[in-house]
């Protein structure tokens, strides 16, 4: 995703793009972590997904969350949230 020329390494420009992406995702995570728990519950994840412009039916939303919640806590930490995006 951040190695568009598929060279197996990232150039400085590709690194800048990755850094911008990660900074944006961290900011988004913090914005939707309303209770400041360090985790997004399903309501918070749904708000983030909806605001990003995605329209998932209930089954697809829960299936996606389940796929990125390997410890099955019903919440997503920042790394899980970034992986989902």
Secondary structure, DSSP 8 states (H G I E B T S, - for coil): ---TT--SS--HHHHHHHHHHHHHHHHHHHHH-TT-SSEEEHHHHHHHHHHTT----HHHHHHHHHHT-TT--SEEEHHHHHHH-
